[in-house]
Amino acid sequence: MHLAKRQRSVDVTAMVQLLLQLPSFLASLVVVAVLSQLLLPDMGWLGGLLWLASGAMAFHRPTERALARHLLNLRHPTPQELSRLEPLWRAVTARTGVEGRAYELWIEDSDHLNALAAAGHIVGVTRFSLERLSDGQLAAILAHELGHHVRGHAWSSLLGQWYAVPGRLVWAAARKLIRLVTATATATATVAGHGRMGFWAAVLLLVAGAAVLLVALECWYVILTLAAAPYLLAAVTRRAEVRADHHAAAAGFGPMLAEVLHMMQAADRDSGSVTASALSGCGKTAAMGTRTPARGLRQGLLGKLLSSHPDYHTRLHHLAPYLKQR
């Protein structure tokens, strides 16, 4: 077995993921700096420095295991499960020239066909996949998830999500505050009618609306960037799925991966669900695909634009050249 000198790389999709998170990162940095200055007036810089250093925890094994257990609901394989997984994992990593012992195999107790790559070293498969897939099919989805790791998709997504948390929390709090002020003013005006209280409630509502409009006009570029970021990130994540498919196919698992995609397509058709994004508590995981009810907004254009996975037709189309080589 030949092991490649470079076990990991950062492809274009991983770099773009990080760049698209840059506005959220800068907003979060401002939030952390302000809070640190308020809490530690003489050492405000320390909070920002610690927050920046906290991203390294994505590669800290105990932290990764806690993430796997408590946020991703994964567990260690039983001896029987490990005896099935380990030979396949060794075969996959041998074909791709990767040191397989650098990664940890986990199990998700789920009745759906799926697999995931998370943080720096986590590769998980569902119990359903382990029980129902053939050796070749299971190896194909393992190769797909390994592709997410070696191309940098898993860790770049997690870091981007982690560093965006403070800014998003403040943004969510600001939106709730605006709704609260608007609702309070409207309710007061309704109860008071046209009396004195109604007049001041209307003034408060007008002032709040003007303030929001002023901020929106003054910071339009920030608001536009933050509003567009989810759609752009979803598009890049869809591209990352295609690249992970290519990684598996280039290692010789294209036909088996196509079989898995056909199985997932049939399962979604039978249950009336569609592929959608999978969000964990600490950031996105790079997964084969997840299922949500195909009703409401998710069926429309907005749902497609926010989906983290391409449709099956697109993925099978990109695998077609590898299938013709058989």
C-alpha positions, -999 to 999 in steps of 0.1 A, spaced: 0 0 0 14 34 -10 5 62 14 4 97 -2 27 122 14 -1 148 16 -30 131 35 -52 162 33 -57 191 10 -79 222 7 -98 223 -26 -116 252 -41 -149 244 -25 -134 243 10 -117 277 4 -149 293 -9 -168 280 21 -143 298 44 -144 330 23 -182 331 23 -181 328 61 -157 358 63 -185 385 69 -200 364 97 -165 358 111 -157 396 112 -191 404 127 -185 377 154 -150 391 160 -165 426 167 -191 411 191 -165 391 210 -141 421 212 -169 444 226 -180 418 251 -144 411 262 -138 448 266 -169 452 288 -160 421 310 -123 426 311 -115 463 306 -78 459 311 -74 426 291 -101 429 265 -78 414 239 -76 381 258 -112 372 250 -107 377 213 -75 358 213 -90 328 232 -120 328 208 -97 327 178 -77 299 193 -109 279 201 -111 269 164 -83 245 170 -107 224 191 -121 211 158 -91 188 156 -89 180 193 -98 143 196 -117 145 230 -137 175 217 -145 156 185 -157 126 204 -180 148 226 -193 164 194 -200 129 179 -218 117 210 -238 147 222 -245 167 190 -244 142 162 -259 113 183 -232 89 172 -218 59 192 -188 36 190 -194 5 168 -200 -28 186 -173 -55 180 -195 -71 154 -201 -38 136 -164 -30 137 -155 -64 122 -176 -55 92 -165 -18 89 -127 -21 95 -118 -43 65 -138 -21 42 -123 11 56 -88 -4 52 -96 -13 16 -109 23 9 -80 40 24 -55 17 7 -69 25 -27 -67 63 -20 -33 62 -3 -46 76 30 -37 65 65 -70 51 77 -60 50 114 -61 88 115 -99 86 114 -125 72 138 -155 51 127 -188 58 144 -224 45 141 -257 65 140 -287 45 152 -309 55 123 -333 37 99 -322 59 70 -295 52 44 -268 78 52 -232 85 62 -214 116 73 -180 132 78 -175 157 106 -148 177 123 -113 166 116 -115 128 120 -151 115 123 -166 92 98 -200 78 106 -225 55 90 -261 47 99 -270 13 114 -294 9 84 -265 14 59 -244 -11 78 -271 -38 78 -286 -33 44 -258 -24 20 -234 -48 3 -197 -46 10 -191 -27 -22 -219 -2 -16 -208 4 20 -172 9 8 -185 34 -17 -202 57 9 -171 54 31 -150 65 1 -174 95 -4 -170 106 32 -133 102 31 -133 125 1 -149 152 23 -121 148 48 -91 148 25 -105 177 4 -111 198 35 -149 201 33 -156 187 68 -132 209 88 -137 241 68 -175 238 72 -172 233 109 -148 262 114 -169 285 94 -200 276 114 -182 279 147 -167 313 141 -201 326 129 -219 317 161 -215 350 181 -225 372 152 -256 350 145 -266 351 181 -265 389 182 -283 391 148 -311 367 161 -314 388 194 -316 420 174 -344 406 152 -363 394 183 -359 428 199 -373 445 168 -403 422 167 -409 427 204 -408 465 201 -431 464 170 -456 440 187 -456 460 219 -462 493 201 -489 478 179 -507 462 209 -506 494 229 -520 514 200 -548 489 195 -557 489 232 -554 527 237 -573 535 204 -569 571 194 -561 583 229 -528 597 243 -513 563 248 -522 554 212 -505 585 199 -472 577 217 -474 541 207 -477 552 171 -447 575 176 -427 547 191 -436 524 162 -426 551 137 -393 557 154 -385 520 156 -393 516 119 -372 546 110 -343 533 130 -344 499 114 -347 516 79 -317 538 87 -296 509 98 -306 489 67 -297 518 44 -264 525 62 -253 489 64 -270 476 32 -238 458 20 -235 439 53 -272 429 54 -271 419 17 -240 398 23 -255 381 53 -288 375 35 -271 360 4 -246 339 23 -269 309 31 -277 305 -6 -241 308 -17 -230 284 10 -256 259 -1 -244 261 -37 -208 256 -27 -218 227 -4 -237 210 -33 -205 213 -53 -186 197 -25 -209 167 -26 -201 163 -63 -164 165 -56 -167 139 -29 -186 116 -54 -157 121 -78 -132 111 -51 -151 78 -45 -155 72 -82 -118 79 -90 -109 52 -65 -130 27 -84 -163 29 -64 -183 47 -90 -207 19 -100 -214 10 -63 -219 47 -54 -244 49 -83 -263 19 -69 -265 37 -35 -278 69 -50 -305 49 -69 -315 33 -36 -317 66 -19 -337 80 -48 -362 51 -46 -365 54 -8 -372 92 -11 -398 86 -38 -415 59 -18 -417 80 14 -425 113 -3 -394 131 9 -366 151 -7 -329 156 -1 -322 186 22 -295 201 43 -283 184 75 -274 208 104 -258 197 136 -256 218 166 -220 228 161 -219 231 123 -227 213 91 -217 178 86 -208 165 52 -234 137 46 -245 115 18 -280 129 21 -308 134 45 -346 133 42 -372 158 52 -410 159 43 -414 172 8 -441 197 16 -444 234 21 -415 257 12 -390 230 8 -407 219 -24 -403 252 -40 -374 271 -55 -363 284 -21 -359 249 -8 -338 239 -38 -316 269 -34 -310 262 3 -305 224 -2 -270 212 8 -272 183 -16 -277 182 -54 -306 162 -67 -299 126 -76 -301 132 -114 -273 157 -111 -251 134 -90 -257 105 -113 -249 127 -143 -215 136 -129 -208 99 -122 -217 88 -157 -181 90 -171 -169 67 -144 -197 42 -151 -188 41 -189 -153 30 -180 -165 -4 -167 
